[in-house]
């Protein structure tokens, strides 16, 4: 499988993101409504969050996305705890 940044799965990610946007859900981080008409550069605009951060081993398109404000997603960052396996 290619790297996360080689474009593989990008279309699948965009489809999931668009479907999530159409549902018009509230932010999963703060619980407040998201204004889906705001430009993507606005702090309160919609972003699709990966529950398991890509930097922590999550996949670009193999997981369900969650709606968040851009600022909430930024605060969350990749704070999802990495999986720690017990020593053998």
C-alpha positions in Angstrom: 0.0 0.0 0.0 1.2 3.5 -0.8 1.9 6.2 1.7 -0.8 8.5 3.1 0.3 11.4 1.0 0.5 9.6 -2.4 -3.1 10.4 -3.3 -4.5 6.9 -2.9 -7.9 7.0 -1.3 -8.2 10.7 -1.7 -11.4 10.4 -3.7 -12.9 8.1 -1.2 -12.0 10.5 1.6 -13.6 13.4 -0.3 -16.8 11.4 -0.9 -17.1 10.6 2.8 -16.4 14.2 3.7 -19.2 15.4 1.3 -21.7 12.9 2.7 -20.9 14.0 6.2 -21.3 17.6 5.3 -24.8 16.9 3.7 -26.0 15.4 7.0 -25.5 18.8 8.7 -24.5 17.4 12.1 -23.1 19.4 15.1 -19.5 19.5 16.1 -18.5 16.3 17.9 -15.8 18.1 20.0 -17.8 21.0 21.4 -21.4 20.0 20.6 -22.3 23.4 19.0 -23.8 23.7 15.5 -21.6 24.1 12.5 -22.3 26.8 9.9 -21.7 24.8 6.7 -21.8 27.9 4.5 -18.7 29.5 6.0 -15.5 29.6 3.9 -13.1 26.8 4.7 -10.5 29.3 6.1 -12.9 30.4 8.9 -12.2 29.0 12.4 -15.8 27.9 12.8 -16.1 26.2 9.4 -16.7 22.5 8.8 -13.8 20.0 8.8 -14.0 16.2 8.8 -12.0 14.7 11.6 -10.3 11.3 11.6 -11.1 9.7 15.0 -7.7 7.9 14.9 -5.2 10.5 13.8 -3.3 9.7 10.6 -0.1 10.6 12.4 -0.9 7.9 15.0 -1.4 5.1 12.4 -4.9 5.9 11.3 -5.9 5.6 7.7 -6.9 8.4 5.4 -10.1 6.8 4.2 -10.6 3.5 6.1 -12.3 5.1 9.1 -15.6 7.0 9.7 -15.1 10.7 9.8 -16.6 13.0 12.4 -17.8 16.6 11.9 -15.9 19.4 13.7 -15.3 23.1 13.6 -11.9 23.9 12.1 -10.8 25.4 15.5 -12.0 22.4 17.5 -10.2 20.0 15.1 -7.1 22.1 15.6 -7.3 22.0 19.4 -7.8 18.2 19.2 -4.9 17.9 16.9 -3.7 14.3 16.8 -4.3 13.9 20.5 -6.0 10.5 20.0 -4.0 8.2 22.2 -1.8 5.8 20.2 -2.3 2.1 20.7 0.2 0.8 23.3 0.8 -2.9 23.2 2.0 -4.7 26.3 5.6 -5.9 26.3 6.1 -9.6 25.5 
